[in-house]
Amino acid sequence: AQQASLTRANLMLGLVAGVVPQAPPGAARNRAPKTITVDTLKLDGSNHNPATDVAMANSILSQCNVRVVHGMNVTATAVQTTGWIGNTDLRAGNNCMSPSAEERALFQTARAAVGLNGRFQAFFVASISGINASGYSCQPAAGMAPIFRNRVVVENGGDTATLAHECVHILIDLGPPTPIGLMSARPAPPAMRLPQISDAHCTRLYNHA
């Protein structure tokens, strides 16, 4: 089952990046599957298809017996987008303890306006300023304002595995480092992270799912 899950992830990544297939984590995982739900809000200017990114996250996390289900899938209008963040660029505070005005507008006003209520909520924007990243989230162990809990932001420069990467960051709560695979530093585009998740990270994310 692990091999089948990672094969799906390898196939999806291979369709867009030509990655080399990877072996699944070595430890057997005879655990009951867990499920997490991700609601998505795509703002004007985003070039991502949230359904594709959620499907990728499901393929990757399923190697750890965690399934990712797509909850609400909302696309904002240009008027809504500019009303919330002023344009198509999200200005990040780059501080998990102190959200910017635009982050507050997105994570509070926007999510309430469209009715997002999934445990995880992902926001797809055209670009991010104030932080050098193609996506970001805040981990509980690092300390954060409550509105950051289980929130993920992905910008146009993020690849289809960015959502999965950020969800795992949240679930492992930082966790032990790994030099390769999904939780490694992202290589220069168009290269993509490999979908493999280490045994230690699989255990941590399963326990927190």
Long-range contacts (C-beta under 8 A, 24 or more apart in sequence): 2-29, 2-63, 5-59, 5-62, 5-63, 6-63, 6-195, 6-196, 8-59, 8-62, 9-56, 9-59, 9-60, 9-62, 9-63, 9-195, 10-195, 12-55, 12-56, 12-59, 12-160, 13-56, 13-160, 13-161, 13-192, 13-194, 13-195, 16-159, 16-160, 16-192, 17-159, 17-190, 17-191, 17-192, 19-192, 19-194, 19-195, 20-194, 22-181, 22-194, 22-195, 22-196, 23-196, 24-63, 24-196, 25-63, 25-64, 25-196, 25-197, 25-198, 25-199, 25-202, 26-199, 27-199, 27-202, 27-203, 29-64, 29-65, 29-202, 29-206, 31-65, 31-206, 32-65, 33-65, 33-66, 33-67, 34-65, 34-66, 34-67, 34-206, 34-209, 35-66, 35-67, 35-68, 35-69, 35-209, 36-66, 36-67, 36-68, 36-69, 36-119, 36-120, 36-167, 36-171, 36-209, 37-68, 37-69, 37-70, 37-71, 37-118, 37-119, 37-120, 38-68, 38-69, 38-70, 38-71, 38-118, 38-119, 38-120, 38-121, 38-122, 38-152, 38-163, 38-167, 39-71, 39-72, 39-73, 39-74, 39-116, 39-117, 39-118, 39-120, 39-121, 39-122, 40-70, 40-71, 40-72, 40-73, 40-74, 40-121, 40-122, 40-123, 40-124, 41-74, 41-75, 41-76, 41-110, 41-111, 41-114, 41-116, 41-121, 41-122, 41-123, 41-124, 42-73, 42-74, 42-75, 42-76, 42-124, 43-76, 43-80, 43-81, 43-84, 43-85, 43-88, 43-90, 43-123, 43-124, 43-125, 43-126, 44-76, 44-77, 44-78, 44-80, 44-81, 44-82, 44-88, 44-126, 45-81, 45-88, 45-125, 45-126, 45-127, 45-156, 46-124, 46-125, 46-126, 46-155, 46-156, 47-126, 47-156, 48-124, 48-154, 48-156, 48-158, 48-160, 50-122, 50-124, 52-160, 53-122, 53-124, 53-154, 53-160, 53-162, 53-163, 53-164, 54-122, 54-163, 56-160, 56-161, 56-163, 56-164, 57-161, 57-163, 57-164, 57-167, 59-195, 60-161, 60-164, 60-182, 60-195, 60-197, 61-164, 61-167, 61-168, 61-197, 61-205, 63-195, 63-196, 63-197, 63-202, 64-197, 64-201, 64-202, 64-203, 64-205, 64-206, 65-206, 66-171, 66-205, 66-206, 66-209, 68-164, 68-167, 71-116, 71-117, 71-118, 72-114, 72-115, 72-116, 72-117, 72-118, 74-114, 74-116, 76-110, 76-114, 80-110, 80-113, 84-109, 84-110, 85-125, 88-125, 88-126, 88-127, 89-125, 89-126, 89-127, 89-128, 89-129, 90-123, 90-125, 90-127, 90-128, 90-129, 90-153, 90-155, 91-129, 91-130, 92-128, 92-129, 92-130, 92-131, 92-136, 92-153, 93-130, 94-130, 94-131, 96-138, 96-139, 96-142, 96-143, 96-144, 96-145, 96-148, 97-143, 97-144, 97-145, 98-145, 99-145, 99-147, 99-148, 100-130, 103-147, 103-148, 104-147, 107-147, 107-148, 107-151, 108-147, 119-150, 120-150, 120-151, 120-152, 120-167, 120-170, 121-150, 121-151, 121-152, 122-151, 122-152, 122-153, 122-154, 122-163, 122-166, 123-151, 123-152, 123-153, 123-154, 124-153, 124-154, 124-155, 125-153, 125-154, 125-155, 125-156, 126-155, 126-156, 127-155, 127-156, 127-157, 128-153, 128-155, 134-158, 134-159, 134-162, 134-186, 135-162, 135-163, 135-165, 135-166, 136-166, 137-166, 137-167, 137-169, 137-170, 138-170, 139-169, 139-170, 139-173, 139-174, 140-170, 140-173, 141-173, 141-174, 142-174, 157-189, 159-186, 159-189, 159-192, 159-193, 160-192, 161-192, 161-193, 161-195, 162-186, 164-195, 165-193, 168-197, 168-201, 168-205, 171-204, 171-205, 171-208, 171-209, 172-201, 172-204, 172-205, 172-208, 173-204, 173-208, 175-200, 175-201, 175-204, 175-205, 176-200, 176-201, 176-204
